[in-house]
């Protein structure tokens, strides 16, 4: 017998039932007819708790992302006269949070049922699950309504609401709520710091970490992973090394995830030797550990070591998409065209991994660096998905290097359809024209950008001095030491010209 489909009308009718019928007291044989699709239940002299049994079956589907099947089970449960408890509702709401594409329509129906029973305001766990569900479905205003309605709130409730604001970009609201928290624990700080780091506010995240330390709260390994990520994105090597020394004194110094983060941080700061040391000292390594080291070698130009570790890894683990991204990047940087094509074919044919956008990007870059621009363009044309700005940017940069204006013009159609308001590829296209002295073409691109209201975003450089990160943009004089910076630049420019350096023509943008 097929499971009845859950409809909004049907569930709302259930939610509106004034007093659900009491569950029957069936015999052991009757139990099977009430829920024939449940897992076999061990024989016991204790009476069977039907709510627990139904919830277990619903949880089975929720863990596998089968939200429709879980909803159907919930309908059968109610039609059988079995009353759900708070665990049943939390299970369903958690599934809605994990799979928001389905959860945004099903979650409010569960909310309606919880409201009828009073669970949404009287049970802090159900109320917090509702806050999390609405926040992860992008409905942060409804999440706040649920938060405000809770009669009792615990630290999890506060942390969940702060996280909800941060993940939806409501940073000011998150700061305001964080300041209102009656008590902040390590998790509260971690949620707050993580929110800033995920939104790209790395310096603010590190500043909050300093405030956490001042408040005498001990960070756990999750906090440390977030802070290491901020250091990696800023290239803050000094602070990253300080964090590493701190880790060596903690109980979680051998935590695999922390070590993986350190490898990534050292790699992105250009310290491949330190990344390698961390890898070698690990008592236990996962596939992520190997991938981190492989990608570290590849991104820092150590192609042979990358491919060596790619082969060594396969003695312990099956390579995944990230492993092949590292191998393909290494081949691209080293000019190993045939080897790169072999890995790409091996990935599809032997390991049955469907190429993703980053794999196609590596293939385009592989051909582009080797000067095989038509082959690279053929990859762009035959990709199973639309090329992104990284893929097109790689090929456009190669057109600039090789002076291939014709191919650059053919690529301009892809640029228009990709993101008509992104400045980066328009600038690259203009540079192709300017590099060949085609100022009419460069002016045409400039006029088109102006007509679309696109302005070139200023490039930003950063440097770390004594654990502090300083950022500079072209023409920027806001830094407190800007006078001394420009004096030094003038001096360097003078000495370069004495050595025969001639500045290249720079095409200016409004």
C-alpha positions as CSV (number, residue, x, y, z in Angstrom):
1,X,0.0,0.0,0.0
2,X,1.5,3.3,-1.0
3,X,2.0,6.1,1.6
4,X,-0.5,8.9,1.4
5,X,1.1,12.1,0.2
6,X,1.3,15.0,2.6
7,X,-0.6,18.1,1.5
8,X,-0.7,21.5,3.3
9,X,-4.5,21.2,3.6
10,X,-4.3,17.8,5.2
11,X,-1.6,18.8,7.7
12,X,-3.4,22.0,8.7
13,X,-6.5,19.9,9.3
14,X,-4.4,17.8,11.6
15,X,-3.0,20.8,13.3
16,X,-6.5,22.1,13.9
17,X,-7.7,18.9,15.6
18,X,-8.9,20.0,19.0
19,X,-8.2,16.8,20.8
20,X,-6.5,13.9,18.9
21,X,-8.0,10.5,19.6
22,X,-6.2,8.5,22.2
23,X,-3.8,5.9,20.8
24,X,-5.3,2.4,20.7
25,X,-3.8,-0.4,22.7
26,X,-3.2,-3.0,20.1
27,X,-1.9,-6.5,20.4
28,X,1.6,-7.4,19.0
29,X,0.1,-8.4,15.6
30,X,-2.0,-5.2,15.5
31,X,1.1,-3.1,16.0
32,X,2.5,-4.4,12.7
33,X,-0.6,-3.4,10.8
34,X,-0.4,0.2,12.3
35,X,3.1,0.8,11.0
36,X,4.1,-1.9,8.5
37,X,7.1,-0.1,7.2
38,X,9.0,0.4,10.5
39,X,12.2,-1.4,11.2
40,X,11.8,-4.7,13.1
41,X,11.5,-4.0,16.8
42,X,13.2,-6.5,19.2
43,X,10.9,-8.6,21.2
44,X,10.5,-7.3,24.8
45,X,8.2,-7.7,27.7
46,X,7.9,-3.9,27.9
47,X,4.9,-2.2,26.2
48,X,5.8,-0.7,22.8
49,X,6.0,3.1,22.8
50,X,4.3,4.0,19.5
51,X,5.5,7.6,19.5
52,X,9.1,6.5,19.8
53,X,8.6,3.9,17.1
54,X,7.0,6.3,14.7
55,X,9.6,9.0,15.5
56,X,12.4,6.5,14.8
57,X,10.9,5.7,11.4
58,X,10.6,9.5,10.6
59,X,14.1,10.1,11.7
60,X,15.4,7.4,9.4
61,X,14.0,9.3,6.4
62,X,15.1,12.7,7.7
63,X,18.8,11.6,8.1
64,X,18.8,10.6,4.4
65,X,17.2,13.8,3.2
66,X,14.0,12.1,2.3
67,X,11.7,14.9,3.5
68,X,8.7,13.9,1.5
69,X,8.8,10.4,2.9
70,X,9.3,11.7,6.4
71,X,6.2,14.0,5.9
72,X,4.2,11.0,4.7
73,X,5.2,9.0,7.7
74,X,4.1,11.9,10.0
75,X,0.7,11.9,8.3
76,X,0.3,8.2,8.8
77,X,1.3,8.6,12.4
78,X,-1.4,11.2,13.1
79,X,-4.0,9.2,11.1
80,X,-3.2,6.2,13.3
81,X,-4.0,8.2,16.4
82,X,-0.5,8.4,17.7
83,X,0.5,11.7,19.2
84,X,3.9,13.2,18.3
85,X,6.1,14.5,21.1
86,X,8.7,17.3,21.1
87,X,11.4,14.9,19.7
88,X,9.2,14.1,16.7
89,X,8.8,17.8,15.9
90,X,12.5,18.6,16.4
91,X,13.4,15.8,14.1
92,X,11.2,17.1,11.3
93,X,12.3,20.8,11.9
94,X,16.0,19.8,11.8
95,X,15.4,18.1,8.5
96,X,13.8,21.2,7.1
97,X,16.8,23.2,8.3
98,X,19.2,20.8,6.6
99,X,17.2,20.7,3.3
100,X,15.8,24.3,3.0
101,X,14.6,23.8,-0.6
102,X,11.9,21.5,0.7
103,X,11.8,22.7,4.2
104,X,10.7,26.2,3.4
105,X,7.2,24.9,2.5
106,X,7.0,22.0,4.9
107,X,8.5,23.7,8.0
108,X,5.7,26.3,8.5
109,X,3.2,23.4,8.5
110,X,5.1,21.7,11.3
111,X,5.2,25.1,13.0
112,X,1.4,25.3,12.8
113,X,1.1,22.0,14.5
114,X,3.6,22.9,17.2
115,X,1.7,26.1,17.8
116,X,-1.5,24.2,18.4
117,X,0.2,22.1,21.1
118,X,2.0,25.1,22.6
119,X,5.4,23.5,21.9
120,X,6.7,26.5,20.0
121,X,6.7,28.9,23.0
122,X,6.8,26.5,26.0
123,X,9.4,24.0,24.8
124,X,12.8,25.7,24.4
125,X,14.2,22.9,22.2
126,X,11.2,23.1,19.7
127,X,11.3,26.9,19.7
128,X,15.0,26.9,19.0
129,X,14.6,24.4,16.2
130,X,12.0,26.7,14.7
131,X,14.4,29.7,14.9
132,X,17.1,27.6,13.2
133,X,14.7,26.3,10.5
134,X,13.4,29.8,9.5
135,X,16.9,31.3,9.5
136,X,18.3,28.6,7.3
137,X,15.4,29.0,4.9
138,X,16.2,32.6,4.6
139,X,13.3,33.9,6.6
140,X,15.2,35.6,9.4
141,X,12.2,37.9,10.4
142,X,10.1,34.8,11.2
143,X,13.0,33.3,13.0
144,X,13.1,36.5,15.2
145,X,9.4,36.2,15.9
146,X,9.8,32.7,17.1
147,X,12.8,33.7,19.2
148,X,10.9,36.6,20.8
149,X,7.9,34.3,21.5
150,X,9.9,31.8,23.5
151,X,8.9,31.9,27.2
152,X,12.3,30.6,28.3
153,X,15.5,31.0,26.3
154,X,18.8,29.2,26.8
155,X,22.3,29.9,25.4
156,X,21.5,27.6,22.4
157,X,18.5,29.8,21.6
158,X,20.6,33.0,21.7
159,X,23.5,31.5,19.7
160,X,21.0,30.2,17.0
161,X,19.4,33.6,16.6
162,X,22.8,35.3,16.3
163,X,23.9,32.7,13.8
164,X,20.7,33.2,11.8
165,X,21.3,37.0,11.5
166,X,24.9,36.4,10.4
167,X,24.2,33.8,7.8
168,X,21.5,36.1,6.3
169,X,23.8,39.1,6.2
170,X,22.0,41.0,9.0
171,X,25.3,42.0,10.7
172,X,24.0,45.0,12.6
173,X,21.1,43.0,14.1
174,X,23.6,40.2,15.0
175,X,25.9,42.7,16.8
176,X,22.9,44.2,18.7
177,X,21.6,40.8,19.8
178,X,25.1,39.6,20.8
179,X,25.5,42.7,23.0
180,X,22.1,41.9,24.6
181,X,23.0,38.3,25.5
182,X,22.8,37.7,29.3
183,X,25.7,35.3,29.2
184,X,28.2,34.5,26.5
185,X,30.1,31.2,26.4
186,X,32.8,29.9,24.1
187,X,30.1,28.8,21.6
188,X,28.6,32.2,21.5
189,X,31.9,33.8,20.6
190,X,32.6,31.1,18.0
191,X,29.3,31.6,16.3
192,X,29.8,35.3,16.2
193,X,33.4,35.1,14.9
194,X,32.5,32.5,12.4
195,X,29.7,34.7,11.0
196,X,32.1,37.5,10.3
197,X,34.7,35.2,8.7
198,X,32.2,33.6,6.4
199,X,31.0,37.0,5.2
200,X,34.6,37.9,4.4
201,X,35.1,40.3,7.3
202,X,38.4,38.6,8.4
203,X,39.9,41.5,10.3
204,X,36.7,42.0,12.3
205,X,36.7,38.3,13.1
206,X,40.3,38.4,14.4
207,X,39.4,41.5,16.5
208,X,36.5,39.6,18.1
209,X,38.9,36.7,18.8
210,X,41.1,39.2,20.7
211,X,38.0,40.4,22.7
212,X,37.2,36.8,23.5
213,X,40.6,36.3,24.9
214,X,40.3,39.5,27.0
215,X,37.0,38.1,28.4
216,X,39.0,35.1,29.8
217,X,37.0,32.5,27.8
218,X,39.0,29.5,26.6
219,X,38.5,28.9,22.8
220,X,37.9,25.4,21.7
221,X,39.2,23.7,18.6
222,X,36.2,25.0,16.5
223,X,37.1,28.6,17.4
224,X,40.7,28.0,16.5
225,X,39.8,26.5,13.1
226,X,37.7,29.7,12.3
227,X,40.6,31.9,13.4
228,X,43.1,30.0,11.3
229,X,40.8,30.4,8.3
230,X,40.8,34.2,8.9
231,X,44.6,34.2,9.0
232,X,44.8,32.2,5.8
233,X,42.5,34.6,4.0
234,X,44.4,37.6,5.1
235,X,47.9,36.1,4.7
236,X,48.5,36.9,8.4
237,X,51.5,34.6,8.9
238,X,52.7,36.1,12.1
239,X,49.3,35.7,13.8
240,X,48.9,32.3,12.3
241,X,52.2,31.1,13.8
242,X,51.2,32.5,17.2
243,X,48.0,30.5,17.0
244,X,50.0,27.4,16.1
245,X,52.2,27.9,19.2
246,X,49.0,28.3,21.2
247,X,47.6,25.0,19.8
248,X,50.7,23.1,20.7
249,X,49.9,23.7,24.4
250,X,46.3,22.5,24.1
251,X,44.6,19.1,24.4
252,X,43.4,19.4,20.8
253,X,46.9,19.8,19.4
254,X,46.5,16.5,17.6
255,X,43.1,17.2,16.2
256,X,43.0,16.3,12.5
257,X,40.8,19.2,11.5
258,X,43.0,21.7,13.3
259,X,46.1,20.3,11.5
260,X,44.3,20.4,8.2
261,X,43.5,24.0,8.7
262,X,47.2,24.8,9.6
263,X,48.4,23.1,6.4
264,X,46.0,25.3,4.4
265,X,47.0,28.5,6.3
266,X,50.7,28.0,5.8
267,X,50.2,27.1,2.2
268,X,48.2,30.2,1.5
269,X,50.9,32.3,3.2
270,X,53.5,30.7,0.9
271,X,55.2,28.7,3.6
272,X,55.1,25.3,2.0
273,X,57.9,23.9,4.3
274,X,55.9,24.7,7.4
275,X,52.7,23.1,5.8
276,X,54.7,20.0,5.0
277,X,56.1,19.8,8.6
278,X,52.5,19.9,10.0
279,X,51.5,17.1,7.6
280,X,54.5,14.9,8.5
281,X,53.9,15.3,12.3
282,X,50.2,14.2,12.0
283,X,49.6,10.9,13.9
284,X,46.5,10.3,11.8
285,X,45.7,11.6,8.4
286,X,42.4,11.7,6.5
287,X,41.6,12.2,2.8
288,X,41.2,15.9,3.6
289,X,44.8,15.9,5.0
290,X,46.2,14.5,1.9
291,X,44.2,16.8,-0.3
292,X,45.3,19.8,1.7
293,X,49.0,18.8,1.1
294,X,48.5,18.0,-2.6
295,X,46.7,21.3,-3.3
296,X,49.4,23.2,-1.2
297,X,52.2,21.8,-3.4
298,X,50.2,22.6,-6.6
299,X,49.3,26.1,-5.7
300,X,52.9,26.9,-4.6
301,X,54.4,25.6,-7.9
302,X,55.8,22.3,-6.6
303,X,54.3,20.2,-9.3
304,X,56.5,17.1,-9.0
305,X,56.0,16.8,-5.3
306,X,52.2,17.3,-5.8
307,X,52.0,14.5,-8.3
308,X,54.2,12.3,-6.0
309,X,51.9,12.8,-3.1
310,X,48.9,12.2,-5.3
311,X,50.2,8.7,-6.1
312,X,51.2,8.1,-2.5
313,X,47.7,9.0,-1.2
314,X,46.1,6.3,-3.3
315,X,47.8,3.6,-1.1
316,X,45.4,4.7,1.6
317,X,42.5,6.6,0.0
318,X,40.6,6.7,-3.2
319,X,41.1,10.2,-4.8
320,X,38.1,12.5,-5.0
321,X,37.4,15.6,-7.0
322,X,39.6,17.8,-4.8
323,X,42.5,15.4,-5.3
324,X,42.2,15.7,-9.1
325,X,41.9,19.5,-8.9
326,X,45.3,19.5,-7.2
327,X,46.9,17.2,-9.7
328,X,45.4,19.1,-12.7
329,X,46.6,22.5,-11.2
330,X,50.1,21.1,-10.8
331,X,50.2,19.9,-14.4
332,X,48.9,23.3,-15.6
333,X,51.6,25.3,-13.7
334,X,54.4,22.9,-14.8
335,X,53.3,22.7,-18.4
336,X,52.6,18.9,-18.3
337,X,49.8,19.0,-20.9
338,X,49.7,15.3,-21.8
339,X,50.0,14.3,-18.2
340,X,47.1,16.7,-17.2
341,X,44.9,15.3,-20.0
342,X,45.7,11.8,-18.8
343,X,44.6,12.7,-15.2
344,X,41.4,14.3,-16.5
345,X,40.5,11.1,-18.5
346,X,41.5,8.9,-15.5
347,X,39.1,10.9,-13.3
348,X,36.2,10.3,-15.6
349,X,36.8,6.8,-16.9
350,X,38.4,5.0,-13.9
351,X,37.2,6.8,-10.9
352,X,33.7,7.8,-12.3
353,X,34.0,11.4,-11.1
354,X,31.9,13.8,-13.1
355,X,34.0,16.9,-13.9
356,X,33.0,20.1,-12.0
357,X,33.6,23.7,-13.0
358,X,37.0,23.7,-11.3
359,X,38.2,20.7,-13.3
360,X,37.2,22.4,-16.5
361,X,38.9,25.5,-15.3
362,X,42.1,23.6,-14.8
363,X,41.8,22.1,-18.3
364,X,41.3,25.5,-19.8
365,X,44.3,26.9,-17.9
366,X,46.4,23.9,-18.9
367,X,45.8,24.6,-22.6
368,X,46.0,28.4,-22.2
369,X,49.4,28.3,-20.5
370,X,50.7,26.0,-23.3
371,X,49.5,28.5,-25.9
372,X,46.8,26.1,-27.3
373,X,44.1,28.7,-27.1
374,X,41.8,27.0,-29.7
375,X,41.8,23.8,-27.6
376,X,41.0,25.8,-24.5
377,X,38.1,27.5,-26.3
378,X,36.8,24.1,-27.4
379,X,36.7,23.1,-23.7
380,X,34.7,26.2,-22.9
381,X,32.2,25.5,-25.8
382,X,31.8,21.8,-24.8
383,X,31.5,22.1,-21.0
384,X,28.5,20.5,-19.4
385,X,27.8,23.7,-17.5
386,X,28.1,27.4,-18.1
387,X,31.7,28.8,-17.8
388,X,32.2,31.1,-14.9
389,X,34.4,34.2,-14.6
390,X,37.4,32.2,-13.5
391,X,37.3,30.0,-16.6
392,X,36.8,32.9,-19.0
393,X,39.3,35.1,-17.1
394,X,42.0,32.4,-17.6
395,X,41.4,32.2,-21.3
396,X,41.2,36.0,-21.7
397,X,44.5,36.5,-19.8
398,X,46.1,34.0,-22.3
399,X,44.6,36.0,-25.2
400,X,46.3,39.0,-23.7
401,X,49.6,37.2,-23.4
402,X,49.5,35.8,-26.9
403,X,47.8,38.8,-28.5
404,X,44.9,36.8,-29.9
405,X,42.3,39.6,-30.3
406,X,40.1,37.5,-32.6
407,X,39.5,34.8,-29.9
408,X,39.0,37.5,-27.2
409,X,36.2,39.1,-29.3
410,X,34.6,35.6,-29.6
411,X,34.8,35.3,-25.9
412,X,33.1,38.6,-25.4
413,X,29.7,37.0,-26.1
414,X,30.2,34.6,-23.2
415,X,31.1,37.6,-21.0
416,X,27.9,39.4,-21.8
417,X,25.7,36.4,-20.9
418,X,27.7,35.4,-17.8
419,X,27.4,38.5,-15.6
420,X,26.8,41.7,-17.6
421,X,27.7,43.8,-14.5
422,X,30.9,42.1,-13.5
423,X,34.0,44.3,-14.2
424,X,36.8,41.9,-14.1
425,X,36.4,40.2,-17.6
426,X,35.6,43.5,-19.2
427,X,38.9,44.9,-17.9
428,X,40.7,41.8,-19.2
429,X,39.1,42.2,-22.6
430,X,40.1,45.9,-22.7
431,X,43.7,45.0,-21.8
432,X,43.8,42.6,-24.8
433,X,43.0,45.5,-27.1
434,X,45.4,47.9,-25.3
435,X,48.2,45.4,-25.3
436,X,48.0,45.2,-29.1
437,X,47.6,49.0,-29.5
438,X,44.0,48.7,-30.5
439,X,42.8,51.8,-28.6
440,X,39.5,51.9,-30.5
441,X,38.6,48.5,-29.2
442,X,39.7,49.4,-25.7
443,X,37.6,52.6,-25.9
444,X,34.6,50.6,-27.1
445,X,34.8,48.3,-24.1
446,X,35.1,51.3,-21.8
447,X,32.0,53.0,-23.3
448,X,30.1,49.8,-22.9
449,X,31.0,49.5,-19.2
450,X,30.0,53.1,-18.7
451,X,26.6,52.5,-20.5
452,X,26.0,49.6,-18.2
453,X,27.0,51.6,-15.1
454,X,30.0,49.3,-14.4
455,X,33.0,50.7,-12.6
456,X,36.3,49.1,-12.2
457,X,36.8,47.9,-8.7
458,X,40.1,49.0,-7.2
459,X,42.7,46.3,-6.6
460,X,43.7,45.9,-3.0
461,X,47.2,44.9,-1.7
462,X,47.9,43.9,1.9
463,X,50.9,43.4,4.1
464,X,51.3,42.0,7.6
465,X,53.6,43.9,10.0
466,X,53.9,42.7,13.6
467,X,50.6,40.6,13.4
468,X,48.7,43.6,12.0
469,X,47.4,43.6,8.5
470,X,47.6,46.9,6.4
471,X,45.6,47.2,3.2
472,X,46.3,49.6,0.3
473,X,44.4,50.5,-2.9
474,X,45.7,52.3,-5.9
475,X,45.8,56.0,-5.3
476,X,44.7,55.6,-1.7
477,X,46.1,58.1,0.8
478,X,43.9,57.2,3.8
479,X,46.7,55.2,5.6
480,X,48.3,57.1,8.5
481,X,51.7,56.4,7.1
482,X,50.7,57.3,3.5
483,X,53.3,60.1,3.2
484,X,56.2,57.9,4.0
485,X,54.8,55.1,1.8
486,X,54.7,57.4,-1.3
487,X,58.1,58.8,-0.5
488,X,59.5,55.2,-0.5
489,X,57.6,54.4,-3.8
490,X,59.1,57.5,-5.5
491,X,62.6,56.5,-4.3
492,X,62.1,52.9,-5.7
493,X,60.8,54.3,-8.9
494,X,63.8,56.5,-9.3
495,X,66.2,53.7,-8.7
496,X,64.3,51.4,-11.2
497,X,64.6,54.0,-13.9
498,X,68.3,54.3,-13.3
499,X,68.5,50.6,-14.0
500,X,66.7,51.0,-17.3
501,X,63.1,50.2,-16.3
502,X,60.5,51.8,-18.5
503,X,56.9,51.8,-17.2
504,X,54.3,50.1,-19.4
505,X,51.3,52.1,-20.7
506,X,48.4,51.9,-18.2
507,X,44.9,52.2,-19.5
508,X,42.9,54.4,-17.1
509,X,39.2,53.7,-16.1
510,X,36.8,56.2,-14.8
